[in-house]
Amino acid sequence: MAMAIKLSLILLLCLSSLLAPSFSLFEDQVGLMDWHQRYIGKVKHAVFHTQKAGRKRVLVSTEENVIASLDLRRGEIFWRHVLGPNDVVDKIDIALGKYVITLSSEGSILRAWNLPDGQMVWESFLSGSKYSKALLTVPSNLKVDLDSPIFVYSGGCLHAISSIDGEYLWKKDFAIESSVDVHQLILSGGSDVVHAVGVTDSSQFDTYEIDVKNGGLLKHTSASFPGGVYGEILPVSGDRFVVLDASRSVVLLITVNNGATHLQQTHVSDLIHGSSENTVILPSKLSGIFSLRTDSCIVFVKVTDEGKLNVMEKVDKTVVVSDALALSEGEQAFALVQQGDSKIELSVRLVHDMSSNHLKETVKMDHERGFVHKIFINNYVRTDRSHGFRALIVMEDHSLLLLQQGEIVWTRDDGLASVIDVTTSELPVEKIGVSVAKVEHSLFEWLKGHMLKLKGTLMLATPDEVAAIQQIRLQSSQKNKMTRDHNGFRKLLILLTRAGKLYALHTGNGRVVWSTLLQSLRTTSQQQCAGLKLRQWQVPHHHALDNNPSVLVVGRCGLSLTSPSALSIVDAYTGKELQNLGPAEHSTVQVITLPFRDSTEQQLHLLIDADKRAHLYPTTPEAASIFQRESENVYWYSVESEAGILRGYGVKKTHSSEYSFEARNLWSIVFPAESEKIIATVTRKPNEVVHTQAKVIADEDVMYKYISKNMVFVATVSPKASGPIGSATPDESVLVVYLIDTVTGRILHRMTHLGSQGPVHAVLSENWVVYHYFNLRAHRYEMSVIEIYDQSRAENKDVLKLIVGKHNLTTPVSSYSRPEVTTKSQSYFFTHSVKAISVSSTAKGITSKHLLIGTIGDQVLALDKRFVDPRRSLNPTQAEKEEGLLPLTDALPIIPQSYVTHAFKVEGLRGIETIPAKLESTSLVFAYGVDLFYTRIAPSKTYDSLTEDFNYALLLLTIVALVIAIFVTWVLSERKDLQDKWR
Amino acid sequence: MAVPRRSKPTLLLLLLLSLFASSSLAIATGNGGGYSINGRVKIPGFGAKGFGLPVKANNAKVILNGGQQVTFLKPDGYFSFHNVPAGTHLIEVVVIGYFFSPVRVDVSARNPGKIQAALTETRRGLNELVLEPLKEQQYYEIREPFNIMSIVKSPMGLMIGFMVVVVFLMPKLVENMDPEEIRKAQEEMRNQGVPSLANLMPGAGAGGGRSN
């Protein structure tokens, strides 16, 4: 009896525990299922700060507009600021030993940052009259208290700014008198004169001497040379400059002496015997020496006191030369890096003694890092008072390394700050009998690991070995295993970066499993290559389980759209380039993954070139026959934003060659250029799964979702309103959104938002689209939802018809039929600007959806789709409330706990990718920008598994207590029975 | 602009600043076609402590028109945008841990020096461009401190509680009943062919008995 009650009670309790709300995230759960990695991007400039005792740091500015202070010992970020997308850093320096000075936005914004903590101290806006190169000169050797001005040349003006508070001291406008273009600002130590050296109309050489105190012009000299100049004037010594002439074949040596300017010409061919194509002067700023680079070599040329040019040395053209570094005794040093096979040679030379290397080190280098792109050197004083050198080098894959004493002290994989495209790959299946080692280790390493563990258990291990064992344990801990797991949480994230490098990251902890610099995407001197798209190429499923999955990388070699494309296929487990199909003879503007596979599970792809021809991959007869069979059902569309045309295409029967096909234009939609400009197009994710077409609403009514894979959302604005906010008035801006079928070109729905403008961010999923735009009338951002329903199936409610069989439920969804559709729409205010919108995706599509909104604050907000349901009303009926319909509010709620990035920021957020896990309730989320962030979310809570913090101990305790209780009651009842029988 | 309770150098600096920025905080000056917007971000609880913003606000950003311009805060919370064309703009403040309303700013071309600002969330007008967070944001659920009640209330706790009741109170109840009545009830149950679950009890008992 008691047992029966107990059982029913347990059932009830289990149910109630399911219904109880499970919360988002506790602070101590951070890092359990998420990870966050901080990057800075490819370093452009670096300034060392090592003079004082204390923390040694290096200050860098990068191509991602990041300025950062890095720990010189370990390469960690002390502080970092990501500037705006238009705020490109021109120059970086240190002033007064405590401020970091940055010049950005083409020399118009000068900022000072506090060196220890990165707090901005002051900011100055410098206005100029014309565009010019930005130059920054910060006086170096001065006392901290002395306020000496910072000189900035930008916008055709020379500005002097106080380094203490950023106050404007004076301005000298060069553009008023002449159209001089200043190339160099020279501040000789101790003097009150700043020298500006420039060129007027590229045929006259000018020097100005300007008073530091008030900006008055002290002296102006000029000399003309009719040949014209190429590139920049470079100072060689205090009164000598070099520049190339316009033909790039003559070196001009300019000597300024007592107000007179003397020119001297030397042919490059006299200096370099042999070819001298594409000559440039390297901006190394060595005293008395300049370096010339040609197509064949780099030469160092010494300028003697008499003005003679002596070639000192000739090195290979792949050598990278650093800027000069001033040593204590007025001596200068610079570094050269020579690339070898899987090693680099670093040599440091002193300017006064060029003949021999002061220091020569050979460092082993992973050849997956490519060539050295930049080098910055810094010195330190050893205990024996001699100079030691450390070098910061930037590699082809954008990684940053610190070399010291012939070793790599630290590396940063900063290529990951510029992810272009993301895809995923399943990990290998764990097979019985076959060890995990097949993928992650060689057999020897696997054995070694086990020996270590054995040692550890026998207490024989040294501290180093204990650490190694801990490392192995971490690696093999459940979430970081290199095998597929039951829930589908462990995957490989495959990332294509701007440097043309492919990375595979483990979702468990974000570590790099492998990385490959793709040979087909390497930029050479002839052409500039860049990756475009990353697609899954082969996903072994049934037939080809022994094959590793592979990915297809599509790139472009050249800058224009018509440049030839580069293709390569990479093994997703090892990172080996299996096939290099590039450079292909056609260009690529669009990559279409077809829903067909060949017998080896290779996915068929169509690459559309600039001439609207379709190229089929893989180029096998089997693929061609599959494509021939299905070609009637292959459609695609193209968006010509400039012309405002949307075109739909099919494949022509006649084909030009076996694997390339002519396209036939099926339909086109021309938007009126005077009133509409395309600003956004969004389609459904091709791999999205929809569970059911029917949607049961209140009163047991059914609505049928219009689910078509061939739907595109297009947003247009009036041309006047295509600029940023504030450039158009509400009356002249109109936002129009369309839902268009891409097979027939049928406009399913059109809606106009008066007084609204872009930027539009949208997401299309199932039968709905949610888009974010700016409402100028309310001056707030809005989000709208459109849901589209199939009206032709709405009559299937009649039970009698269903029984008789007169229903159309079994007719397939097709774009050929033209069903009646109805739409429902609603708009809400949303507080923040948005950078990206995505939607959660799950394996079977049963779980409800969350919108993932990347806000302007670089956070990712999860918003329940129920908040953007067009059926919301102010006073929902009882039935609607039971259905879970929320009462209508004018704004969408921002609940801080529903930020999936919690207290982290994904700086420079660019995209959010969602990947379904095998567990239906869970979706994996990967957000990328300058930073990377990964987590997993459960939009309807984890209804199909226990949560991470489930208390197993308590469950065990309860079971034990129950067992004990059963025994106690049994003994008691037994005793009672006995007593009863004795009675 | 009142500056109460500040040390002298700070006061001087502020005065200098205010001179520089004229009397109003938000001022637009014609500057090569563009205007300047100056303002201040105030985070309560830190201003009183003196000069400087909290470490949290170190990474504060002020964003114009959804990313057109991004600027940072000076130690005293001031910020400025330059070269802004006349029109109606939107300023957003991003500080981790705080919720700021976007601000609508009207830069007038006809009347330079006049700026109108209003919070878009609350539609409240601002006399000067001083932005304060509407609320603090807590990104984590707060874990309840350990207490015995939470264990008791959990399903496991309830089960244990129920067990205790059954084990210790049920025999007491049975004891208080008349033995005759119990026997009667038991017999009745046997005769009526009680539900299968109830049959398990004597069955289990018999099994246990055999093993003894």
Interface residues (C-beta under 8 A of the other chain):
Chain A: M1 A2 M3 A4 K6 L7 L9 I10 L13 C14 S16 S17 F23 S24 L25 F26 E27 D28 V30 W79 H81 L83 G84 P85 N86 D87 S108 I109 R111 D117 G118 Q119 M120 V121 W122 E123 F125 S127 S129 D165 P724 I725 G726 S727 P759 F774 L776 A778 H779 R780 Y781 T831 H832 S833 K835 I856 G857 D858 Q859 A891 I894 P896 Q897 Y899 H902 A903 K905 N951 L954 L955 L957 T958 A961 L962 A965 V968 T969 W970 L972 S973 E974 K976 D977 D980
Chain B: L13 N31 G32 S36 G52 L53 V55 N58 N59 K61 I63 N65 G66 G67 Q68 Q69 V70 T71 F72 L73 K74 P75 S80 H82 N83 V84 P85 G87 T88 H89 L90 E92 V94 I96 G97 F99 S101 P102 R104 V107 T120 E121 Q137 Q138 Y139 Y140 E141 I142 R143 I151 S154 P155 M156 L158 M159 I160 F162 M163 V166 V167 M170 P171 P179 P195 L197 A198 L200 M201 A204 G205 G208 G209
